[in-house]
Amino acid sequence: MTDLNGLKLRAVVARLVEKMQDRDGWCGETHIQKTAYFLRDLVGVPLDYEFIIYKHGPYSFDLHDDLMAMKASRFLKTEARRPYGPSFRKGDLSEVITDRFPKTLGQFDRHIDFIAEELSSKGVKELERLGTALFVTNERPDVQDVGERARLVIRRKPHISLNQALVAVRTIDGLCKKAENRSLR
């Protein structure tokens, strides 16, 4: 499948923000970064973003740039939400971009719904652990042992405890199974 890029890519991101917002998700940049990563690497939506393990788990500088461009184009807006900072919301022109690509959004709506449903309520620290666990799981598909993958998570993020890493890896395994059961992988 060809990677989504340009306006189609931004339409998917706008729809993701909308779905997270509908579930009262925080929608800060970190939340969008992690959920977009899960869209790409858990359920296979072909987002043309490169993610690296960064300060708080998977991060894409290109996605950051797109979020700023989408804000400048009024596809998205930010609003202050104390005490944590800005949260992205649908912008005044959000429908302009989402209405333009009904086939693309229709193709991936179930994927976006799944990710928003599963991750919108998670906090930043939990998303960091889960994103890092998914990154390690995908990076090392040969490592099936939960304990070994948890140790690989800790190597990437030493501040994560063994118990937190174990929970994250098991949660990722559960999300993978759930996505497979819904034919999203």
C-alpha positions in Angstrom: 0.0 0.0 0.0 1.3 3.4 -0.9 2.1 5.8 2.0 -0.4 8.6 2.6 1.2 11.9 2.1 0.3 15.6 1.6 -3.3 16.6 2.2 -4.5 13.0 2.5 -2.1 12.5 5.4 -3.3 15.7 7.1 -6.9 14.6 6.6 -6.2 11.4 8.5 -4.5 13.4 11.3 -7.4 15.8 11.5 -9.9 12.9 11.7 -7.7 11.3 14.5 -7.8 14.5 16.5 -11.6 14.7 15.9 -12.1 11.1 17.1 -9.9 11.7 20.2 -11.7 14.9 21.0 -15.1 13.0 20.7 -13.8 10.7 23.5 -12.7 13.6 25.6 -9.1 12.7 25.0 -6.4 15.2 25.8 -5.1 15.8 22.2 -1.9 17.4 23.2 1.0 17.0 20.7 2.4 14.0 22.7 -1.0 12.3 22.5 -1.2 12.9 18.8 2.3 11.7 18.2 1.7 8.4 20.0 -1.7 7.7 18.5 -0.4 8.4 15.0 2.5 6.1 15.7 0.0 3.4 16.8 -2.1 4.1 13.6 1.0 3.4 11.5 2.7 0.6 13.4 -0.1 -1.2 15.2 -3.0 -1.2 12.7 -1.0 -0.4 9.5 -2.4 2.9 8.3 0.3 3.9 5.8 1.3 7.3 7.3 4.3 8.8 5.7 6.0 9.8 9.0 9.3 8.5 10.3 9.2 7.9 14.0 12.2 7.6 16.3 12.4 6.9 20.0 12.8 10.3 21.6 12.3 11.9 25.0 8.8 10.5 25.6 8.7 7.5 23.2 8.0 7.4 19.5 8.2 10.8 17.9 8.1 12.2 14.4 9.6 15.6 13.6 7.6 15.6 10.3 4.3 15.1 12.2 5.3 18.0 14.4 5.8 20.1 11.4 2.5 19.0 9.9 0.6 19.8 13.1 2.1 23.3 13.1 1.2 23.7 9.4 -2.4 22.4 10.0 -2.7 24.9 12.8 -1.5 27.7 10.6 -4.0 26.6 7.9 -6.8 26.5 10.5 -7.4 22.8 9.9 -6.6 22.4 13.6 -6.5 24.9 16.5 -5.2 24.7 20.0 -6.9 25.7 23.2 -5.3 26.1 26.6 -6.4 23.3 29.1 -5.0 23.8 32.5 -2.9 22.5 34.2 -1.1 20.7 31.3 -1.0 23.0 28.4 -2.5 23.2 24.9 -4.7 20.6 23.3 -5.4 20.3 19.6 -9.0 20.6 18.4 -10.8 20.7 15.0 -10.1 24.0 13.4 -12.5 26.3 11.5 -11.4 24.7 8.2 -11.2 21.1 9.4 -14.1 20.0 7.2 -12.4 21.4 4.2 -9.7 18.8 4.4 -11.7 15.9 5.7 -14.6 16.4 3.2 -12.0 16.3 0.4 -10.9 12.7 1.0 -14.0 10.6 1.8 -12.5 7.4 0.3 -9.3 7.6 2.2 -11.0 8.4 5.5 -13.6 5.7 4.8 -10.9 3.2 4.2 -9.2 4.0 7.6 -12.1 5.1 9.8 -12.3 1.7 11.6 -8.6 1.9 12.3 -8.8 5.5 13.6 -11.8 4.6 15.8 -9.9 1.7 17.3 -6.9 3.7 18.1 -8.9 6.6 19.5 -11.1 4.1 21.6 -8.0 2.3 23.0 -5.7 5.3 23.6 -7.6 8.5 24.1 -7.9 8.1 27.8 -4.3 7.2 28.4 -1.9 9.7 30.1 1.4 10.8 28.6 3.5 8.5 30.8 1.5 5.4 29.9 1.5 6.3 26.2 5.3 6.6 26.4 5.6 3.1 27.9 3.1 1.6 25.4 4.7 3.3 22.4 8.1 2.2 23.5 6.8 -1.4 24.0 5.3 -1.4 20.5 8.5 0.0 19.0 10.6 -2.7 20.7 8.0 -5.4 19.7 8.1 -4.3 16.0 11.9 -3.8 16.0 12.5 -7.3 17.4 9.8 -9.6 16.2 12.1 -12.5 16.9 11.8 -11.9 20.7 8.5 -13.4 21.8 9.3 -13.6 25.6 7.5 -10.9 27.5 10.2 -10.5 30.1 12.9 -10.1 27.4 10.9 -7.5 25.6 10.3 -5.7 28.9 14.1 -5.6 29.4 14.5 -4.1 25.9 12.0 -1.4 26.8 14.0 -0.6 29.9 17.2 -0.4 27.8 15.5 2.3 25.7 13.9 4.0 28.7 15.8 3.3 31.9 13.3 5.3 34.0 10.6 2.7 33.3 10.4 0.0 36.0 10.4 -3.7 35.2 6.8 -4.0 36.4 5.7 -1.0 34.2 7.6 -2.5 31.2 6.0 -5.9 31.7 2.5 -4.3 31.9 3.2 -2.3 28.7 4.4 -5.3 26.7 1.4 -7.4 27.8 -0.9 -4.5 26.9 0.7 -4.3 23.5 0.2 -8.0 23.0 -3.4 -7.6 23.9 -3.9 -4.7 21.6 -2.3 -6.6 18.8 -4.6 -9.5 19.3 -7.6 -7.2 19.6 -6.7 -5.5 16.3 -6.2 -8.9 14.6 -9.6 -10.0 15.9 -11.2 -6.9 14.3 -9.2 -7.5 11.0 -7.3 -4.3 11.5 -3.8 -5.8 11.2 
